[in-house]
Amino acid sequence: MKLELLNEEERIRIRNVIQSLLACNFLTREHDAALYIAARRYREELAEYFQVIGWEFRVDERYEIVWLLSTGMAHRRSLTLEESIWLLVLRLIYEEKRTGLNLSTFPMTTLAEIRAKYLALHLPDLKKTALQRLTQLSKQYRLADVLDRELSEEARIRLFHTLVLAVDGEELSELHKRLEIYRQRKEEDDEEAAENEGHQLALFR
């Protein structure tokens, strides 16, 4: 069915799907079943629309996710080193925990487990302000969600299947290698920042 042949109600449904996907790259059945069903129903029309503006429209029925893939780098969000490490750690925990679970069940972790993973990988611990920022980032992009009000060590964090699409790497060994590269870069950045701070202090004495 072509876009010009749709009635007004169908156009509204498609417009809602488009707005949702442009606001957040992922649309899942878990977060909005009605929009997910509409996206599947009008996948041809949506693919046609997004192709015009340089996006690839994809439907993953296994994980019940609709998402957009940019054919270039222009529309991709630039992550800080801290954000990249956080998402890789979540992806690693997701991969470890999803074994034996059916696809309708989301792996669960806790803040204490995430901190333990940082420690095991020799990554710098996260301060409270950083944790608040990173958990909000995960929620915004529908990658993970904190289930408890207090961000304590026992806080439960649900990991969504969108992590599979957002962070490449099926093999645990590959994820470990990427984290080791980021860890080394983090150490280099910290050393450089310390040197720069010393120069600034010397200048302002």
MIVOBA-510501 format. One record per atom (N, C-alpha, C): residue number from 1; atom name; x, y, z. Coordinates in nm, 3 decimals. Example, Ala and Ser with C-alpha at 12.3 -4.5 7.8 and 13.67 -1.06 7.14 Angstrom:
     i   at         x         y         z
     1    N     1.319    -0.569     0.780
     1   CA     1.230    -0.450     0.780
     1    C     1.320    -0.330     0.780
     2    N     1.285    -0.225     0.708
     2   CA     1.367    -0.106     0.714
     2    C     1.290     0.003     0.787
This chain:
     i   at         x         y         z
     1    N     0.085    -0.120     0.000
     1   CA     0.000     0.000     0.000
     1    C     0.088     0.125     0.000
     2    N     0.063     0.217    -0.089
     2   CA     0.140     0.340    -0.097
     2    C     0.090     0.442     0.004
     3    N     0.179     0.533     0.044
     3   CA     0.144     0.633     0.144
     3    C     0.025     0.718     0.102
     4    N     0.020     0.751    -0.028
     4   CA    -0.088     0.839    -0.075
     4    C    -0.224     0.770    -0.074
     5    N    -0.227     0.638    -0.062
     5   CA    -0.353     0.564    -0.062
     5    C    -0.408     0.542     0.079
     6    N    -0.335     0.583     0.181
     6   CA    -0.379     0.561     0.318
     6    C    -0.487     0.661     0.358
     7    N    -0.579     0.615     0.444
     7   CA    -0.680     0.708     0.495
     7    C    -0.623     0.788     0.612
     8    N    -0.700     0.881     0.665
     8   CA    -0.651     0.972     0.767
     8    C    -0.611     0.899     0.895
     9    N    -0.689     0.800     0.936
     9   CA    -0.658     0.725     1.058
     9    C    -0.525     0.651     1.043
    10    N    -0.503     0.592     0.927
    10   CA    -0.378     0.520     0.903
    10    C    -0.259     0.617     0.900
    11    N    -0.280     0.733     0.843
    11   CA    -0.174     0.834     0.839
    11    C    -0.134     0.879     0.980
    12    N    -0.233     0.892     1.067
    12   CA    -0.206     0.933     1.205
    12    C    -0.123     0.826     1.276
    13    N    -0.158     0.700     1.255
    13   CA    -0.082     0.591     1.318
    13    C     0.063     0.591     1.271
    14    N     0.080     0.607     1.140
    14   CA     0.216     0.609     1.085
    14    C     0.293     0.730     1.136
    15    N     0.226     0.845     1.143
    15   CA     0.292     0.966     1.193
    15    C     0.338     0.947     1.338
    16    N     0.256     0.881     1.419
    16   CA     0.293     0.856     1.559
    16    C     0.415     0.765     1.568
    17    N     0.420     0.665     1.481
    17   CA     0.536     0.575     1.479
    17    C     0.661     0.651     1.438
    18    N     0.650     0.734     1.335
    18   CA     0.764     0.812     1.287
    18    C     0.816     0.904     1.396
    19    N     0.725     0.974     1.463
    19   CA     0.766     1.067     1.569
    19    C     0.834     0.993     1.684
    20    N     0.783     0.876     1.717
    20   CA     0.842     0.797     1.825
    20    C     0.983     0.751     1.789
    21    N     1.001     0.705     1.666
    21   CA     1.132     0.656     1.623
    21    C     1.234     0.769     1.609
    22    N     1.189     0.886     1.570
    22   CA     1.281     0.999     1.559
    22    C     1.320     1.052     1.696
    23    N     1.232     1.033     1.795
    23   CA     1.263     1.076     1.931
    23    C     1.356     0.977     2.000
    24    N     1.337     0.849     1.970
    24   CA     1.421     0.743     2.026
    24    C     1.438     0.637     1.919
    25    N     1.560     0.595     1.896
    25   CA     1.591     0.505     1.785
    25    C     1.517     0.372     1.792
    26    N     1.474     0.331     1.911
    26   CA     1.412     0.201     1.929
    26    C     1.266     0.214     1.971
    27    N     1.183     0.130     1.910
    27   CA     1.042     0.119     1.947
    27    C     1.017    -0.027     1.979
    28    N     0.977    -0.057     2.101
    28   CA     0.961    -0.196     2.143
    28    C     0.818    -0.226     2.185
    29    N     0.783    -0.350     2.172
    29   CA     0.650    -0.393     2.217
    29    C     0.636    -0.376     2.368
    30    N     0.747    -0.395     2.440
    30   CA     0.747    -0.381     2.585
    30    C     0.709    -0.240     2.628
    31    N     0.758    -0.139     2.556
    31   CA     0.734     0.000     2.595
    31    C     0.605     0.057     2.537
    32    N     0.568     0.015     2.416
    32   CA     0.446     0.067     2.353
    32    C     0.395    -0.034     2.252
    33    N     0.308    -0.122     2.298
    33   CA     0.259    -0.232     2.214
    33    C     0.181    -0.181     2.093
    34    N     0.099    -0.077     2.113
    34   CA     0.015    -0.026     2.004
    34    C     0.101     0.029     1.890
    35    N     0.203     0.107     1.924
    35   CA     0.290     0.163     1.821
    35    C     0.372     0.053     1.753
    36    N     0.416    -0.045     1.831
    36   CA     0.493    -0.155     1.773
    36    C     0.409    -0.232     1.671
    37    N     0.283    -0.261     1.706
    37   CA     0.193    -0.333     1.615
    37    C     0.168    -0.251     1.489
    38    N     0.149    -0.120     1.506
    38   CA     0.128    -0.033     1.390
    38    C     0.251    -0.030     1.301
    39    N     0.369    -0.028     1.361
    39   CA     0.493    -0.026     1.284
    39    C     0.509    -0.154     1.202
    40    N     0.472    -0.266     1.260
    40   CA     0.479    -0.393     1.186
    40    C     0.377    -0.394     1.072
    41    N     0.260    -0.343     1.099
    41   CA     0.153    -0.346     0.998
    41    C     0.187    -0.260     0.877
    42    N     0.248    -0.145     0.903
    42   CA     0.278    -0.051     0.794
    42    C     0.428    -0.046     0.764
    43    N     0.494    -0.159     0.777
    43   CA     0.640    -0.161     0.761
    43    C     0.684    -0.117     0.621
    44    N     0.607    -0.152     0.519
    44   CA     0.646    -0.114     0.382
    44    C     0.638     0.037     0.364
    45    N     0.530     0.096     0.414
    45   CA     0.514     0.241     0.402
    45    C     0.621     0.316     0.482
    46    N     0.650     0.264     0.601
    46   CA     0.751     0.328     0.686
    46    C     0.891     0.314     0.626
    47    N     0.919     0.197     0.570
    47   CA     1.049     0.177     0.505
    47    C     1.065     0.273     0.388
    48    N     0.957     0.293     0.314
    48   CA     0.960     0.385     0.200
    48    C     0.988     0.528     0.246
    49    N     0.922     0.569     0.355
    49   CA     0.940     0.705     0.407
    49    C     1.083     0.727     0.455
    50    N     1.133     0.636     0.539
    50   CA     1.265     0.654     0.599
    50    C     1.377     0.641     0.496
    51    N     1.354     0.565     0.391
    51   CA     1.455     0.552     0.286
    51    C     1.482     0.686     0.219
    52    N     1.376     0.765     0.205
    52   CA     1.389     0.896     0.142
    52    C     1.480     0.988     0.223
    53    N     1.475     0.977     0.356
    53   CA     1.554     1.067     0.440
    53    C     1.684     1.002     0.489
    54    N     1.720     0.889     0.429
    54   CA     1.850     0.829     0.457
    54    C     1.859     0.734     0.573
    55    N     1.745     0.678     0.614
    55   CA     1.744     0.582     0.724
    55    C     1.696     0.446     0.673
    56    N     1.745     0.341     0.736
    56   CA     1.698     0.206     0.706
    56    C     1.604     0.162     0.818
    57    N     1.481     0.128     0.781
    57   CA     1.379     0.087     0.877
    57    C     1.384    -0.064     0.894
    58    N     1.397    -0.110     1.018
    58   CA     1.410    -0.253     1.043
    58    C     1.311    -0.301     1.148
    59    N     1.265    -0.424     1.131
    59   CA     1.176    -0.488     1.227
    59    C     1.241    -0.619     1.270
    60    N     1.264    -0.634     1.399
    60   CA     1.319    -0.758     1.454
    60    C     1.208    -0.826     1.533
    61    N     1.142    -0.922     1.470
    61   CA     1.027    -0.987     1.534
    61    C     1.071    -1.082     1.645
    62    N     1.193    -1.127     1.640
    62   CA     1.243    -1.215     1.745
    62    C     1.245    -1.143     1.879
    63    N     1.300    -1.021     1.878
    63   CA     1.309    -0.942     2.001
    63    C     1.194    -0.842     2.015
    64    N     1.105    -0.838     1.915
    64   CA     0.990    -0.747     1.913
    64    C     1.037    -0.601     1.927
    65    N     1.126    -0.565     1.834
    65   CA     1.184    -0.430     1.832
    65    C     1.175    -0.375     1.690
    66    N     1.136    -0.250     1.679
    66   CA     1.143    -0.176     1.553
    66    C     1.251    -0.071     1.573
    67    N     1.339    -0.056     1.474
    67   CA     1.448     0.039     1.494
    67    C     1.495     0.097     1.362
    68    N     1.572     0.204     1.374
    68   CA     1.627     0.273     1.258
    68    C     1.779     0.256     1.254
    69    N     1.830     0.239     1.135
    69   CA     1.974     0.229     1.115
    69    C     2.017     0.338     1.020
    70    N     2.107     0.423     1.065
    70   CA     2.158     0.530     0.980
    70    C     2.260     0.473     0.883
    71    N     2.247     0.507     0.756
    71   CA     2.340     0.456     0.656
    71    C     2.474     0.530     0.661
    72    N     2.479     0.640     0.732
    72   CA     2.604     0.714     0.749
    72    C     2.627     0.745     0.895
    73    N     2.720     0.834     0.925
    73   CA     2.752     0.868     1.063
    73    C     2.684     0.997     1.109
    74    N     2.618     1.067     1.016
    74   CA     2.568     1.200     1.048
    74    C     2.464     1.200     1.159
    75    N     2.380     1.096     1.165
    75   CA     2.269     1.097     1.261
    75    C     2.300     1.020     1.389
    76    N     2.419     0.967     1.400
    76   CA     2.451     0.886     1.517
    76    C     2.493     0.972     1.635
    77    N     2.454     0.928     1.753
    77   CA     2.488     1.003     1.874
    77    C     2.632     0.973     1.915
    78    N     2.708     1.075     1.937
    78   CA     2.845     1.058     1.983
    78    C     2.845     1.029     2.132
    79    N     2.910     0.921     2.172
    79   CA     2.917     0.883     2.312
    79    C     3.050     0.924     2.371
    80    N     3.048     0.961     2.498
    80   CA     3.173     0.985     2.568
    80    C     3.237     0.851     2.599
    81    N     3.363     0.853     2.638
    81   CA     3.431     0.729     2.675
    81    C     3.361     0.662     2.792
    82    N     3.317     0.741     2.888
    82   CA     3.247     0.688     3.006
    82    C     3.116     0.619     2.966
    83    N     3.042     0.681     2.874
    83   CA     2.917     0.623     2.826
    83    C     2.941     0.494     2.748
    84    N     3.046     0.493     2.667
    84   CA     3.079     0.374     2.588
    84    C     3.112     0.257     2.679
    85    N     3.191     0.282     2.783
    85   CA     3.228     0.177     2.878
    85    C     3.104     0.125     2.949
    86    N     3.017     0.215     2.993
    86   CA     2.894     0.177     3.063
    86    C     2.808     0.084     2.977
    87    N     2.787     0.120     2.852
    87   CA     2.702     0.039     2.764
    87    C     2.767    -0.096     2.734
    88    N     2.898    -0.099     2.719
    88   CA     2.966    -0.226     2.696
    88    C     2.955    -0.317     2.818
    89    N     2.964    -0.260     2.937
    89   CA     2.950    -0.340     3.060
    89    C     2.808    -0.396     3.070
    90    N     2.708    -0.313     3.041
    90   CA     2.569    -0.361     3.043
    90    C     2.549    -0.472     2.940
    91    N     2.608    -0.454     2.823
    91   CA     2.595    -0.554     2.717
    91    C     2.662    -0.685     2.758
    92    N     2.774    -0.675     2.825
    92   CA     2.845    -0.793     2.873
    92    C     2.763    -0.868     2.977
    93    N     2.706    -0.795     3.071
    93   CA     2.623    -0.858     3.175
    93    C     2.498    -0.919     3.111
    94    N     2.439    -0.848     3.016
    94   CA     2.322    -0.900     2.944
    94    C     2.356    -1.034     2.879
    95    N     2.470    -1.040     2.812
    95   CA     2.509    -1.162     2.741
    95    C     2.532    -1.278     2.838
    96    N     2.588    -1.247     2.953
    96   CA     2.615    -1.351     3.053
    96    C     2.486    -1.403     3.116
    97    N     2.388    -1.315     3.134
    97   CA     2.268    -1.351     3.208
    97    C     2.154    -1.407     3.122
    98    N     2.158    -1.382     2.993
    98   CA     2.044    -1.423     2.912
    98    C     2.044    -1.573     2.879
    99    N     2.155    -1.642     2.906
    99   CA     2.163    -1.785     2.881
    99    C     2.056    -1.858     2.963
   100    N     1.976    -1.936     2.896
   100   CA     1.871    -2.013     2.964
   100    C     1.740    -1.939     2.979
   101    N     1.737    -1.810     2.944
   101   CA     1.613    -1.734     2.953
   101    C     1.539    -1.737     2.820
   102    N     1.406    -1.737     2.824
   102   CA     1.332    -1.725     2.699
   102    C     1.326    -1.578     2.660
   103    N     1.288    -1.551     2.535
   103   CA     1.295    -1.415     2.482
   103    C     1.195    -1.321     2.546
   104    N     1.094    -1.375     2.614
   104   CA     0.996    -1.288     2.679
   104    C     1.044    -1.242     2.816
   105    N     1.159    -1.292     2.860
   105   CA     1.214    -1.256     2.990
   105    C     1.337    -1.169     2.971
   106    N     1.341    -1.057     3.043
   106   CA     1.455    -0.967     3.032
   106    C     1.556    -0.998     3.144
   107    N     1.684    -1.006     3.110
   107   CA     1.785    -1.028     3.214
   107    C     1.782    -0.916     3.317
   108    N     1.809    -0.952     3.442
   108   CA     1.810    -0.855     3.550
   108    C     1.949    -0.850     3.613
   109    N     1.987    -0.731     3.658
   109   CA     2.111    -0.715     3.731
   109    C     2.087    -0.615     3.843
   110    N     2.190    -0.586     3.919
   110   CA     2.180    -0.486     4.025
   110    C     2.299    -0.391     4.012
   111    N     2.288    -0.278     4.078
   111   CA     2.397    -0.182     4.075
   111    C     2.523    -0.243     4.137
   112    N     2.504    -0.326     4.240
   112   CA     2.619    -0.392     4.304
   112    C     2.690    -0.483     4.205
   113    N     2.614    -0.555     4.122
   113   CA     2.675    -0.643     4.022
   113    C     2.750    -0.563     3.916
   114    N     2.694    -0.449     3.879
   114   CA     2.761    -0.364     3.780
   114    C     2.892    -0.311     3.837
   115    N     2.889    -0.266     3.962
   115   CA     3.012    -0.218     4.026
   115    C     3.116    -0.330     4.035
   116    N     3.070    -0.450     4.067
   116   CA     3.161    -0.565     4.076
   116    C     3.224    -0.595     3.941
   117    N     3.147    -0.578     3.834
   117   CA     3.199    -0.601     3.699
   117    C     3.304    -0.495     3.665
   118    N     3.278    -0.370     3.702
   118   CA     3.378    -0.264     3.682
   118    C     3.508    -0.299     3.755
   119    N     3.494    -0.347     3.879
   119   CA     3.611    -0.381     3.959
   119    C     3.687    -0.497     3.897
   120    N     3.614    -0.600     3.852
   120   CA     3.677    -0.718     3.793
   120    C     3.752    -0.684     3.664
   121    N     3.702    -0.583     3.592
   121   CA     3.763    -0.543     3.466
   121    C     3.865    -0.431     3.484
   122    N     3.894    -0.397     3.611
   122   CA     3.991    -0.292     3.644
   122    C     3.951    -0.157     3.585
   123    N     3.821    -0.130     3.590
   123   CA     3.769    -0.003     3.544
   123    C     3.745     0.089     3.664
   124    N     3.761     0.219     3.646
   124   CA     3.740     0.312     3.759
   124    C     3.595     0.310     3.805
   125    N     3.576     0.316     3.937
   125   CA     3.442     0.314     3.994
   125    C     3.365     0.439     3.953
   126    N     3.233     0.427     3.955
   126   CA     3.147     0.538     3.913
   126    C     3.094     0.614     4.033
   127    N     3.099     0.746     4.025
   127   CA     3.043     0.829     4.130
   127    C     2.891     0.837     4.112
   128    N     2.824     0.884     4.217
   128   CA     2.678     0.887     4.216
   128    C     2.622     0.972     4.102
   129    N     2.683     1.088     4.079
   129   CA     2.634     1.175     3.971
   129    C     2.649     1.108     3.835
   130    N     2.759     1.036     3.816
   130   CA     2.781     0.965     3.690
   130    C     2.678     0.854     3.674
   131    N     2.649     0.782     3.782
   131   CA     2.550     0.674     3.777
   131    C     2.412     0.728     3.741
   132    N     2.377     0.840     3.799
   132   CA     2.246     0.900     3.768
   132    C     2.238     0.938     3.620
   133    N     2.345     0.994     3.569
   133   CA     2.348     1.035     3.429
   133    C     2.344     0.914     3.335
   134    N     2.418     0.810     3.369
   134   CA     2.427     0.692     3.282
   134    C     2.299     0.608     3.285
   135    N     2.237     0.596     3.402
   135   CA     2.111     0.522     3.408
   135    C     2.000     0.598     3.334
   136    N     2.005     0.730     3.338
   136   CA     1.908     0.810     3.264
   136    C     1.928     0.794     3.113
   137    N     2.053     0.789     3.071
   137   CA     2.085     0.765     2.930
   137    C     2.029     0.631     2.885
   138    N     2.048     0.528     2.967
   138   CA     1.999     0.394     2.935
   138    C     1.847     0.391     2.923
   139    N     1.781     0.463     3.013
   139   CA     1.634     0.469     3.009
   139    C     1.585     0.547     2.888
   140    N     1.651     0.658     2.857
   140   CA     1.611     0.743     2.745
   140    C     1.612     0.666     2.613
   141    N     1.713     0.580     2.595
   141   CA     1.725     0.506     2.470
   141    C     1.671     0.363     2.481
   142    N     1.597     0.336     2.589
   142   CA     1.528     0.207     2.607
   142    C     1.625     0.090     2.603
   143    N     1.737     0.106     2.669
   143   CA     1.838     0.002     2.677
   143    C     1.833    -0.071     2.812
   144    N     1.798     0.002     2.916
   144   CA     1.787    -0.055     3.050
   144    C     1.702     0.038     3.135
   145    N     1.650    -0.015     3.244
   145   CA     1.563     0.066     3.329
   145    C     1.582     0.026     3.475
   146    N     1.596     0.126     3.562
   146   CA     1.607     0.100     3.705
   146    C     1.466     0.081     3.761
   147    N     1.444    -0.029     3.831
   147   CA     1.310    -0.062     3.879
   147    C     1.281    -0.006     4.018
   148    N     1.383     0.038     4.088
   148   CA     1.366     0.090     4.223
   148    C     1.387     0.241     4.226
   149    N     1.321     0.307     4.319
   149   CA     1.333     0.453     4.329
   149    C     1.472     0.497     4.372
   150    N     1.525     0.428     4.471
   150   CA     1.657     0.463     4.523
   150    C     1.766     0.394     4.440
   151    N     1.867     0.470     4.402
   151   CA     1.978     0.415     4.325
   151    C     2.083     0.361     4.423
   152    N     2.040     0.257     4.498
   152   CA     2.127     0.196     4.598
   152    C     2.200     0.077     4.537
   153    N     2.285     0.014     4.616
   153   CA     2.359    -0.102     4.567
   153    C     2.265    -0.217     4.529
   154    N     2.150    -0.224     4.597
   154   CA     2.054    -0.332     4.571
   154    C     1.955    -0.297     4.459
   155    N     1.966    -0.179     4.403
   155   CA     1.873    -0.135     4.299
   155    C     1.874    -0.233     4.182
   156    N     1.754    -0.277     4.142
   156   CA     1.741    -0.372     4.031
   156    C     1.737    -0.298     3.898
   157    N     1.809    -0.351     3.802
   157   CA     1.816    -0.290     3.669
   157    C     1.778    -0.395     3.565
   158    N     1.675    -0.364     3.489
   158   CA     1.628    -0.456     3.385
   158    C     1.698    -0.422     3.253
   159    N     1.756    -0.522     3.191
   159   CA     1.831    -0.503     3.066
   159    C     1.744    -0.545     2.948
   160    N     1.724    -0.454     2.854
   160   CA     1.636    -0.481     2.740
   160    C     1.714    -0.541     2.623
   161    N     1.641    -0.609     2.535
   161   CA     1.702    -0.673     2.419
   161    C     1.760    -0.571     2.321
   162    N     1.723    -0.445     2.335
   162   CA     1.778    -0.340     2.248
   162    C     1.930    -0.329     2.262
   163    N     1.985    -0.376     2.373
   163   CA     2.130    -0.374     2.392
   163    C     2.200    -0.454     2.284
   164    N     2.134    -0.560     2.236
   164   CA     2.193    -0.644     2.131
   164    C     2.212    -0.564     2.003
   165    N     2.118    -0.475     1.975
   165   CA     2.123    -0.396     1.852
   165    C     2.208    -0.271     1.869
   166    N     2.209    -0.216     1.989
   166   CA     2.283    -0.091     2.013
   166    C     2.433    -0.114     2.025
   167    N     2.471    -0.229     2.081
   167   CA     2.612    -0.259     2.104
   167    C     2.648    -0.387     2.029
   168    N     2.727    -0.374     1.925
   168   CA     2.766    -0.490     1.845
   168    C     2.854    -0.584     1.926
   169    N     2.851    -0.711     1.887
   169   CA     2.942    -0.808     1.950
   169    C     2.869    -0.921     2.018
   170    N     2.855    -1.032     1.950
   170   CA     2.787    -1.147     2.007
   170    C     2.878    -1.226     2.101
   171    N     3.007    -1.228     2.070
   171   CA     3.099    -1.309     2.149
   171    C     3.147    -1.232     2.272
   172    N     3.149    -1.301     2.387
   172   CA     3.196    -1.238     2.510
   172    C     3.341    -1.196     2.497
   173    N     3.422    -1.276     2.427
   173   CA     3.563    -1.243     2.412
   173    C     3.581    -1.111     2.339
   174    N     3.493    -1.086     2.240
   174   CA     3.500    -0.960     2.165
   174    C     3.465    -0.842     2.254
   175    N     3.364    -0.858     2.339
   175   CA     3.325    -0.751     2.430
   175    C     3.437    -0.722     2.530
   176    N     3.502    -0.827     2.579
   176   CA     3.613    -0.809     2.673
   176    C     3.728    -0.733     2.607
   177    N     3.757    -0.764     2.482
   177   CA     3.865    -0.696     2.410
   177    C     3.834    -0.547     2.395
   178    N     3.710    -0.516     2.360
   178   CA     3.673    -0.376     2.342
   178    C     3.680    -0.300     2.474
   179    N     3.640    -0.366     2.583
   179   CA     3.647    -0.302     2.714
   179    C     3.791    -0.278     2.756
   180    N     3.881    -0.370     2.723
   180   CA     4.021    -0.352     2.756
   180    C     4.079    -0.233     2.681
   181    N     4.040    -0.215     2.556
   181   CA     4.085    -0.099     2.478
   181    C     4.035     0.030     2.542
   182    N     3.906     0.031     2.580
   182   CA     3.849     0.150     2.644
   182    C     3.915     0.178     2.779
   183    N     3.948     0.070     2.854
   183   CA     4.011     0.088     2.984
   183    C     4.147     0.156     2.968
   184    N     4.224     0.112     2.868
   184   CA     4.354     0.172     2.843
   184    C     4.341     0.318     2.801
   185    N     4.240     0.345     2.718
   185   CA     4.217     0.483     2.676
   185    C     4.177     0.570     2.794
   186    N     4.097     0.513     2.884
   186   CA     4.054     0.587     3.003
   186    C     4.173     0.624     3.089
   187    N     4.265     0.530     3.108
   187   CA     4.385     0.557     3.188
   187    C     4.469     0.667     3.124
   188    N     4.482     0.660     2.991
   188   CA     4.559     0.763     2.919
   188    C     4.494     0.900     2.932
   189    N     4.360     0.902     2.922
   189   CA     4.287     1.029     2.934
   189    C     4.302     1.086     3.074
   190    N     4.297     0.999     3.177
   190   CA     4.310     1.045     3.315
   190    C     4.449     1.103     3.340
   191    N     4.553     1.037     3.285
   191   CA     4.690     1.086     3.302
   191    C     4.707     1.221     3.234
   192    N     4.650     1.233     3.114
   192   CA     4.660     1.359     3.040
   192    C     4.587     1.470     3.113
   193    N     4.469     1.438     3.170
   193   CA     4.392     1.537     3.244
   193    C     4.469     1.583     3.368
   194    N     4.536     1.488     3.435
   194   CA     4.613     1.523     3.554
   194    C     4.729     1.615     3.518
   195    N     4.796     1.587     3.405
   195   CA     4.906     1.671     3.360
   195    C     4.857     1.811     3.327
   196    N     4.743     1.818     3.257
   196   CA     4.687     1.948     3.221
   196    C     4.648     2.028     3.344
   197    N     4.593     1.958     3.445
   197   CA     4.553     2.025     3.568
   197    C     4.675     2.085     3.637
   198    N     4.786     2.009     3.633
   198   CA     4.909     2.058     3.695
   198    C     4.958     2.185     3.627
   199    N     4.952     2.188     3.493
   199   CA     4.994     2.307     3.419
   199    C     4.905     2.426     3.454
   200    N     4.776     2.403     3.467
   200   CA     4.684     2.512     3.498
   200    C     4.711     2.567     3.637
   201    N     4.735     2.477     3.733
   201   CA     4.763     2.523     3.869
   201    C     4.891     2.605     3.873
   202    N     4.989     2.561     3.795
   202   CA     5.116     2.635     3.791
   202    C     5.095     2.774     3.734
   203    N     5.011     2.786     3.634
   203   CA     4.987     2.915     3.569
   203    C     4.913     3.011     3.660
   204    N     4.826     2.958     3.748
   204   CA     4.742     3.045     3.829
   204    C     4.798     3.069     3.969
   205    N     4.917     3.027     3.994
   205   CA     4.975     3.054     4.125
   205    C     5.009     3.202     4.139
